[in-house]
Amino acid sequence: MKATGVVRRIDDLGRIVIPKEIRKTLRIKEGDPLEIFTDREGQVILKKYSPIGELSEFATEYAETLAKTTGHIACITDKDTIIAVSGGSKKEFLEQGISKDLERIIDDKEIYTSKENNDKSIPITQLDNNNERIRNAQIVYPIISDGDAIGSVILISKDANTKMTEVEKKVAQSAASFLGSQMEL
């Protein structure tokens, strides 16, 4: 654990304020759920809660099925990181923070397909700026649970000349709908 040097008092309602700099660094926004842990030494630990992270083992199996079925790289994300990947380099994707562009698409509940009209694809991870693989065709489908966007299903072609079809769009849509429904149970 890293000390920040910030000390805050608890108010009469039991609340503390997490400093803006820490919220920005950890990408914590108003309304984000935080999980509370305690340990034997009396420490209280707050961790950003990822509802889709609860399904990480299931998401990994689902990503493997998507990759085998489509022949593309399949990624499943929550709102901050890639939690499952198959068909591509786990080192490049798994547990990487998602890009601002991808975060915007998820927040806007937008369905995104590259190489439709403009040959543009978006960076998936924060490290993807000028990486060659982001020029490949992509489909991003948000995972919606109880009306809230909680993550995304992404298909990325392994070949730069591949164009995503309606079949891949329907597969991504089905996967996102299924994962969203699992969170509602």
C-alpha positions as CSV (number, residue, x, y, z in Angstrom):
1,M,0.0,0.0,0.0
2,K,1.3,3.5,-0.8
3,A,0.8,6.4,1.5
4,T,-0.6,9.6,-0.1
5,G,0.1,12.0,2.8
6,V,-3.6,13.1,2.7
7,V,-5.5,13.1,5.9
8,R,-9.3,13.6,6.0
9,R,-11.8,13.8,8.8
10,I,-15.1,11.8,8.9
11,D,-18.1,14.1,9.0
12,D,-21.2,13.6,11.2
13,L,-22.8,11.3,8.6
14,G,-19.7,9.0,8.5
15,R,-18.5,10.3,5.1
16,I,-15.0,11.1,4.0
17,V,-13.9,13.0,0.8
18,I,-11.6,11.2,-1.5
19,P,-9.3,13.9,-3.0
20,K,-9.9,14.9,-6.6
21,E,-6.4,13.9,-7.6
22,I,-6.8,10.4,-6.3
23,R,-10.3,10.1,-7.9
24,K,-8.8,11.2,-11.2
25,T,-5.8,8.9,-11.0
26,L,-8.0,5.9,-10.2
27,R,-10.7,6.9,-12.6
28,I,-13.4,7.1,-9.9
29,K,-16.4,9.1,-11.0
30,E,-19.4,10.3,-9.1
31,G,-21.8,7.4,-8.6
32,D,-19.1,4.7,-9.1
33,P,-19.5,1.9,-6.6
34,L,-16.7,1.2,-4.1
35,E,-16.2,-2.0,-2.2
36,I,-15.1,-1.7,1.4
37,F,-12.6,-4.1,3.0
38,T,-11.1,-4.2,6.5
39,D,-8.1,-6.1,7.8
40,R,-6.9,-7.2,11.3
41,E,-4.7,-4.1,11.7
42,G,-7.8,-1.9,11.6
43,Q,-7.2,-0.6,8.0
44,V,-10.2,0.3,5.9
45,I,-9.5,-0.3,2.2
46,L,-11.7,1.1,-0.6
47,K,-11.6,-0.7,-4.0
48,K,-13.4,0.3,-7.1
49,Y,-16.1,-2.3,-7.6
50,S,-16.5,-4.0,-11.0
51,P,-19.7,-5.9,-11.3
52,I,-18.5,-7.6,-14.5
53,G,-15.3,-8.5,-12.7
54,E,-17.4,-10.8,-10.6
55,L,-17.9,-12.9,-13.8
56,S,-14.2,-12.8,-14.8
57,E,-13.8,-16.6,-14.9
58,F,-17.0,-16.9,-16.9
59,A,-16.0,-14.0,-19.1
60,T,-12.7,-15.7,-19.9
61,E,-14.5,-18.8,-21.1
62,Y,-16.9,-16.7,-23.1
63,A,-14.1,-14.8,-24.8
64,E,-12.5,-18.2,-25.7
65,T,-15.7,-19.3,-27.3
66,L,-16.1,-16.0,-29.2
67,A,-12.5,-16.2,-30.5
68,K,-12.9,-19.8,-31.7
69,T,-16.3,-19.1,-33.3
70,T,-15.3,-15.9,-35.1
71,G,-11.6,-16.4,-35.7
72,H,-11.0,-12.9,-34.2
73,I,-9.4,-11.6,-31.0
74,A,-12.2,-11.4,-28.4
75,C,-11.9,-9.0,-25.4
76,I,-14.4,-8.4,-22.6
77,T,-14.0,-5.3,-20.5
78,D,-15.5,-3.6,-17.5
79,K,-15.5,0.2,-17.4
80,D,-11.8,0.4,-16.6
81,T,-9.8,-2.6,-17.7
82,I,-9.8,-5.6,-20.0
83,I,-10.9,-8.6,-17.9
84,A,-10.8,-11.4,-20.5
85,V,-9.1,-11.9,-23.8
86,S,-8.7,-14.8,-26.2
87,G,-7.3,-15.2,-29.7
88,G,-4.6,-12.6,-29.1
89,S,-1.7,-11.7,-26.9
90,K,-2.9,-11.8,-23.3
91,K,0.2,-9.7,-22.3
92,E,-0.9,-6.9,-24.7
93,F,-4.5,-6.8,-23.5
94,L,-5.3,-8.6,-20.3
95,E,-5.7,-6.2,-17.2
96,Q,-4.7,-3.2,-19.3
97,G,-6.6,0.0,-18.7
98,I,-9.0,0.9,-21.5
99,S,-8.5,3.9,-23.7
100,K,-10.4,7.2,-23.2
101,D,-12.1,6.6,-26.6
102,L,-13.3,3.1,-25.6
103,E,-14.5,4.5,-22.2
104,R,-16.5,7.1,-24.0
105,I,-18.1,4.5,-26.3
106,I,-19.1,2.4,-23.3
107,D,-20.4,5.4,-21.3
108,D,-22.5,6.6,-24.4
109,K,-23.8,3.0,-24.8
110,E,-22.6,3.3,-28.4
111,I,-22.2,0.4,-30.8
112,Y,-19.0,0.9,-32.8
113,T,-17.8,-0.8,-35.9
114,S,-14.6,0.4,-37.6
115,K,-13.9,0.0,-41.3
116,E,-17.6,0.8,-42.1
117,N,-17.3,4.2,-43.6
118,N,-13.9,5.6,-42.7
119,D,-11.2,2.9,-42.1
120,K,-10.7,4.3,-38.6
121,S,-10.4,2.1,-35.6
122,I,-10.1,3.2,-32.0
123,P,-7.4,2.5,-29.5
124,I,-8.5,-0.3,-27.1
125,T,-6.0,0.1,-24.3
126,Q,-4.3,3.2,-22.9
127,L,-1.0,2.0,-24.5
128,D,-2.6,1.7,-28.0
129,N,-1.7,5.2,-29.4
130,N,0.1,4.5,-32.7
131,N,0.2,0.7,-32.5
132,E,-0.3,-1.0,-35.8
133,R,-2.9,-3.5,-34.6
134,I,-5.4,-0.8,-33.9
135,R,-5.9,-0.4,-37.7
136,N,-7.6,-3.7,-37.9
137,A,-11.4,-3.9,-38.0
138,Q,-13.2,-3.8,-34.7
139,I,-16.6,-4.2,-33.2
140,V,-17.3,-2.8,-29.8
141,Y,-20.7,-3.6,-28.2
142,P,-21.5,-2.2,-24.7
143,I,-22.7,-4.6,-22.0
144,I,-25.8,-3.1,-20.5
145,S,-27.2,-4.3,-17.1
146,D,-30.3,-2.7,-15.5
147,G,-29.9,0.2,-18.0
148,D,-26.3,1.0,-17.0
149,A,-23.3,0.4,-19.2
150,I,-20.9,-1.9,-17.2
151,G,-18.4,-3.0,-19.9
152,S,-18.0,-4.1,-23.5
153,V,-17.5,-7.0,-25.8
154,I,-14.9,-6.3,-28.5
155,L,-14.0,-8.3,-31.6
156,I,-10.7,-7.3,-33.3
157,S,-9.7,-8.9,-36.6
158,K,-6.3,-10.5,-36.8
159,D,-5.9,-9.4,-40.4
160,A,-5.8,-5.7,-41.5
161,N,-7.8,-6.5,-44.7
162,T,-10.7,-8.1,-42.9
163,K,-14.0,-6.3,-42.7
164,M,-16.5,-7.1,-40.0
165,T,-19.9,-8.4,-41.2
166,E,-23.4,-8.5,-39.8
167,V,-22.6,-12.0,-38.5
168,E,-19.8,-10.6,-36.2
169,K,-22.0,-7.7,-35.1
170,K,-24.8,-10.2,-34.1
171,V,-22.3,-12.4,-32.3
172,A,-20.9,-9.4,-30.3
173,Q,-24.5,-8.2,-29.6
174,S,-25.5,-11.6,-28.4
175,A,-22.5,-11.9,-26.1
176,A,-23.0,-8.4,-24.6
177,S,-26.7,-9.1,-24.1
178,F,-26.0,-12.4,-22.4
179,L,-23.3,-11.0,-20.1
180,G,-25.6,-8.1,-19.2
181,S,-28.4,-10.5,-18.4
182,Q,-26.1,-12.5,-16.1
183,M,-25.4,-9.4,-14.0
184,E,-29.2,-8.9,-13.5
185,L,-29.7,-12.4,-12.0
